[in-house]
Amino acid sequence: MSVPLALLGLLEREPSHGYDLKRDYDTYFGRGKPLSTSQVYSTLGRLARDGKVVAGDPEPGAGPDRKRYVITELGVTEVETWLAEPAEAEPHLQTVLFTKVVLALMLGRDAAAYLDAQRAAHLQRMRELTEIKRSGPLVDKLLADHAMFHLEADLRWIDLTEARLGALASEVGR
């Protein structure tokens, strides 16, 4: 997820203060990894520097003066371009799972035990996601579905790799 583009998209929806952007980002995109306030403001600073947003005059309020940020035409164009471009289908062909298996084999360690432990962790996470799908709001259900599809693909890969460990071990040097 691109934080600057997500913030631009939220600003295209409506001009907002930094704290409101943080709240909305965390609500919709930051599950499990909320943005820090400093990240929001440093990103807004870069977006303003690059002419993609403008900050309004400080507004007095209950706390410190706050600025309302507004997206510019350049920012809108960037969001439109980003939304129109498909995401790469496989940005990381060499995943952490693959790297760990190959290294385990290269180092003479038990790659099958690692795969078994990874399978157990994935299955546990799928149980947690299934509960979210049962009781959570629609946004959480859709995110849980997305995560489960990735976990299912990993589980299929784990099974296939486990069946090929002997051949892989001979290719990588053990």
C-alpha positions as a Markdown table, in Angstrom:
| # | Residue | x | y | z |
|---|---|---|---|---|
| 1 | Met | 0.0 | 0.0 | 0.0 |
| 2 | Ser | 1.3 | 3.4 | -0.9 |
| 3 | Val | 0.7 | 5.7 | 2.0 |
| 4 | Pro | 1.1 | 8.9 | 0.0 |
| 5 | Leu | -1.4 | 7.7 | -2.6 |
| 6 | Ala | -3.9 | 6.5 | 0.0 |
| 7 | Leu | -3.7 | 9.9 | 1.7 |
| 8 | Leu | -4.2 | 11.7 | -1.6 |
| 9 | Gly | -7.2 | 9.5 | -2.3 |
| 10 | Leu | -8.7 | 10.4 | 1.1 |
| 11 | Leu | -8.1 | 14.1 | 0.4 |
| 12 | Glu | -9.8 | 13.8 | -3.0 |
| 13 | Arg | -12.8 | 12.5 | -1.1 |
| 14 | Glu | -12.8 | 15.7 | 1.1 |
| 15 | Pro | -10.3 | 18.2 | 2.5 |
| 16 | Ser | -9.1 | 17.0 | 5.9 |
| 17 | His | -6.9 | 17.7 | 8.8 |
| 18 | Gly | -3.9 | 15.5 | 9.4 |
| 19 | Tyr | -5.6 | 13.8 | 12.5 |
| 20 | Asp | -8.7 | 13.0 | 10.4 |
| 21 | Leu | -6.5 | 11.5 | 7.7 |
| 22 | Lys | -4.7 | 9.3 | 10.2 |
| 23 | Arg | -8.0 | 8.2 | 11.6 |
| 24 | Asp | -9.5 | 7.4 | 8.2 |
| 25 | Tyr | -6.3 | 5.7 | 7.0 |
| 26 | Asp | -6.1 | 3.5 | 10.1 |
| 27 | Thr | -9.8 | 2.7 | 9.8 |
| 28 | Tyr | -9.7 | 1.6 | 6.2 |
| 29 | Phe | -6.1 | 0.6 | 5.4 |
| 30 | Gly | -4.1 | 0.4 | 8.6 |
| 31 | Arg | -5.5 | -2.7 | 10.3 |
| 32 | Gly | -2.6 | -4.2 | 12.1 |
| 33 | Lys | -0.3 | -1.4 | 11.0 |
| 34 | Pro | -1.6 | 2.0 | 11.9 |
| 35 | Leu | 0.2 | 5.1 | 10.7 |
| 36 | Ser | 2.1 | 7.2 | 13.2 |
| 37 | Thr | 1.1 | 10.8 | 13.4 |
| 38 | Ser | 4.6 | 11.9 | 12.4 |
| 39 | Gln | 4.4 | 9.7 | 9.2 |
| 40 | Val | 1.1 | 11.4 | 8.3 |
| 41 | Tyr | 2.6 | 14.9 | 8.7 |
| 42 | Ser | 5.9 | 14.1 | 7.0 |
| 43 | Thr | 4.0 | 12.6 | 4.1 |
| 44 | Leu | 1.7 | 15.6 | 3.9 |
| 45 | Gly | 4.8 | 17.9 | 3.9 |
| 46 | Arg | 6.3 | 16.0 | 1.0 |
| 47 | Leu | 3.0 | 16.1 | -0.9 |
| 48 | Ala | 2.8 | 19.8 | -0.3 |
| 49 | Arg | 6.4 | 20.3 | -1.4 |
| 50 | Asp | 5.6 | 18.4 | -4.6 |
| 51 | Gly | 2.5 | 20.4 | -5.3 |
| 52 | Lys | 0.0 | 17.6 | -4.8 |
| 53 | Val | -1.7 | 19.1 | -1.8 |
| 54 | Val | -2.0 | 22.6 | -0.3 |
| 55 | Ala | -2.4 | 23.4 | 3.4 |
| 56 | Gly | -5.0 | 25.9 | 4.4 |
| 57 | Asp | -4.4 | 28.6 | 7.0 |
| 58 | Pro | -4.2 | 27.3 | 10.6 |
| 59 | Glu | -7.7 | 26.9 | 12.2 |
| 60 | Pro | -8.1 | 27.5 | 15.9 |
| 61 | Gly | -9.7 | 24.7 | 17.8 |
| 62 | Ala | -9.8 | 22.9 | 21.2 |
| 63 | Gly | -6.1 | 21.9 | 20.8 |
| 64 | Pro | -3.3 | 23.2 | 18.7 |
| 65 | Asp | -4.1 | 25.1 | 15.5 |
| 66 | Arg | -4.8 | 22.7 | 12.7 |
| 67 | Lys | -4.5 | 23.0 | 9.0 |
| 68 | Arg | -7.0 | 21.6 | 6.5 |
| 69 | Tyr | -5.2 | 19.9 | 3.5 |
| 70 | Val | -6.7 | 20.1 | 0.0 |
| 71 | Ile | -5.7 | 18.0 | -3.0 |
| 72 | Thr | -4.5 | 19.9 | -6.1 |
| 73 | Glu | -5.1 | 19.0 | -9.7 |
| 74 | Leu | -1.7 | 17.4 | -9.8 |
| 75 | Gly | -2.6 | 15.2 | -6.9 |
| 76 | Val | -5.9 | 14.3 | -8.5 |
| 77 | Thr | -4.1 | 13.3 | -11.7 |
| 78 | Glu | -1.7 | 11.1 | -9.7 |
| 79 | Val | -4.6 | 9.3 | -7.9 |
| 80 | Glu | -6.4 | 8.8 | -11.2 |
| 81 | Thr | -3.3 | 7.4 | -12.8 |
| 82 | Trp | -2.5 | 5.1 | -9.9 |
| 83 | Leu | -6.1 | 3.8 | -9.7 |
| 84 | Ala | -6.1 | 3.0 | -13.4 |
| 85 | Glu | -2.8 | 1.0 | -13.3 |
| 86 | Pro | -3.1 | -2.6 | -12.4 |
| 87 | Ala | -0.9 | -3.7 | -9.5 |
| 88 | Glu | 1.9 | -6.1 | -10.4 |
| 89 | Ala | 0.7 | -9.7 | -10.1 |
| 90 | Glu | 3.8 | -10.9 | -8.4 |
| 91 | Pro | 5.9 | -8.2 | -7.0 |
| 92 | His | 8.1 | -10.6 | -5.0 |
| 93 | Leu | 8.9 | -13.7 | -6.9 |
| 94 | Gln | 11.3 | -14.7 | -4.2 |
| 95 | Thr | 9.3 | -14.7 | -1.0 |
| 96 | Val | 10.4 | -15.1 | 2.5 |
| 97 | Leu | 8.9 | -18.6 | 2.5 |
| 98 | Phe | 11.1 | -19.6 | -0.5 |
| 99 | Thr | 14.2 | -18.0 | 0.9 |
| 100 | Lys | 13.8 | -19.8 | 4.2 |
| 101 | Val | 13.4 | -23.2 | 2.5 |
| 102 | Val | 16.4 | -22.7 | 0.3 |
| 103 | Leu | 18.6 | -21.5 | 3.1 |
| 104 | Ala | 17.5 | -24.3 | 5.4 |
| 105 | Leu | 18.5 | -26.8 | 2.6 |
| 106 | Met | 21.8 | -25.0 | 1.9 |
| 107 | Leu | 22.7 | -25.0 | 5.6 |
| 108 | Gly | 21.7 | -28.7 | 6.1 |
| 109 | Arg | 18.8 | -27.8 | 8.3 |
| 110 | Asp | 15.3 | -29.5 | 8.3 |
| 111 | Ala | 13.4 | -27.6 | 5.7 |
| 112 | Ala | 10.4 | -30.0 | 6.1 |
| 113 | Ala | 10.1 | -29.0 | 9.8 |
| 114 | Tyr | 10.1 | -25.4 | 8.8 |
| 115 | Leu | 7.4 | -26.0 | 6.2 |
| 116 | Asp | 5.3 | -27.9 | 8.8 |
| 117 | Ala | 5.7 | -25.0 | 11.3 |
| 118 | Gln | 4.7 | -22.5 | 8.6 |
| 119 | Arg | 1.7 | -24.6 | 7.6 |
| 120 | Ala | 0.6 | -24.7 | 11.3 |
| 121 | Ala | 1.0 | -20.9 | 11.6 |
| 122 | His | -1.0 | -20.3 | 8.4 |
| 123 | Leu | -3.8 | -22.6 | 9.5 |
| 124 | Gln | -4.0 | -20.8 | 12.8 |
| 125 | Arg | -4.2 | -17.5 | 11.0 |
| 126 | Met | -6.9 | -18.9 | 8.8 |
| 127 | Arg | -9.0 | -19.8 | 11.9 |
| 128 | Glu | -8.6 | -16.3 | 13.2 |
| 129 | Leu | -9.7 | -14.8 | 9.8 |
| 130 | Thr | -12.6 | -17.2 | 9.6 |
| 131 | Glu | -13.9 | -15.8 | 12.9 |
| 132 | Ile | -13.5 | -12.2 | 11.5 |
| 133 | Lys | -15.5 | -13.3 | 8.5 |
| 134 | Arg | -18.3 | -14.6 | 10.8 |
| 135 | Ser | -18.6 | -11.6 | 13.0 |
| 136 | Gly | -16.8 | -8.6 | 11.6 |
| 137 | Pro | -18.0 | -5.6 | 9.5 |
| 138 | Leu | -18.0 | -6.0 | 5.7 |
| 139 | Val | -14.6 | -4.1 | 5.3 |
| 140 | Asp | -13.0 | -6.6 | 7.7 |
| 141 | Lys | -14.7 | -9.5 | 6.0 |
| 142 | Leu | -13.3 | -8.5 | 2.6 |
| 143 | Leu | -9.8 | -8.0 | 4.0 |
| 144 | Ala | -10.1 | -11.4 | 5.7 |
| 145 | Asp | -11.1 | -13.0 | 2.4 |
| 146 | His | -8.1 | -11.4 | 0.7 |
| 147 | Ala | -5.7 | -12.6 | 3.4 |
| 148 | Met | -7.2 | -16.1 | 3.3 |
| 149 | Phe | -6.8 | -16.4 | -0.5 |
| 150 | His | -3.1 | -15.6 | -0.1 |
| 151 | Leu | -2.7 | -18.0 | 2.8 |
| 152 | Glu | -4.4 | -20.7 | 0.7 |
| 153 | Ala | -2.0 | -20.1 | -2.1 |
| 154 | Asp | 0.9 | -20.3 | 0.4 |
| 155 | Leu | -0.5 | -23.6 | 1.7 |
| 156 | Arg | -0.6 | -25.1 | -1.8 |
| 157 | Trp | 3.0 | -23.9 | -2.4 |
| 158 | Ile | 4.1 | -25.4 | 0.9 |
| 159 | Asp | 2.6 | -28.8 | 0.0 |
| 160 | Leu | 4.2 | -28.7 | -3.5 |
| 161 | Thr | 7.5 | -27.6 | -2.1 |
| 162 | Glu | 7.5 | -30.3 | 0.5 |
| 163 | Ala | 6.9 | -32.9 | -2.2 |
| 164 | Arg | 10.0 | -31.5 | -4.1 |
| 165 | Leu | 12.4 | -31.0 | -1.2 |
| 166 | Gly | 14.7 | -33.8 | -2.3 |
| 167 | Ala | 15.0 | -32.4 | -5.8 |
| 168 | Leu | 15.5 | -28.9 | -4.5 |
| 169 | Ala | 18.1 | -30.0 | -2.0 |
| 170 | Ser | 20.2 | -31.5 | -4.8 |
| 171 | Glu | 19.8 | -28.3 | -6.9 |
| 172 | Val | 20.9 | -26.0 | -4.1 |
| 173 | Gly | 23.9 | -28.0 | -2.9 |
| 174 | Arg | 22.7 | -30.5 | -0.3 |
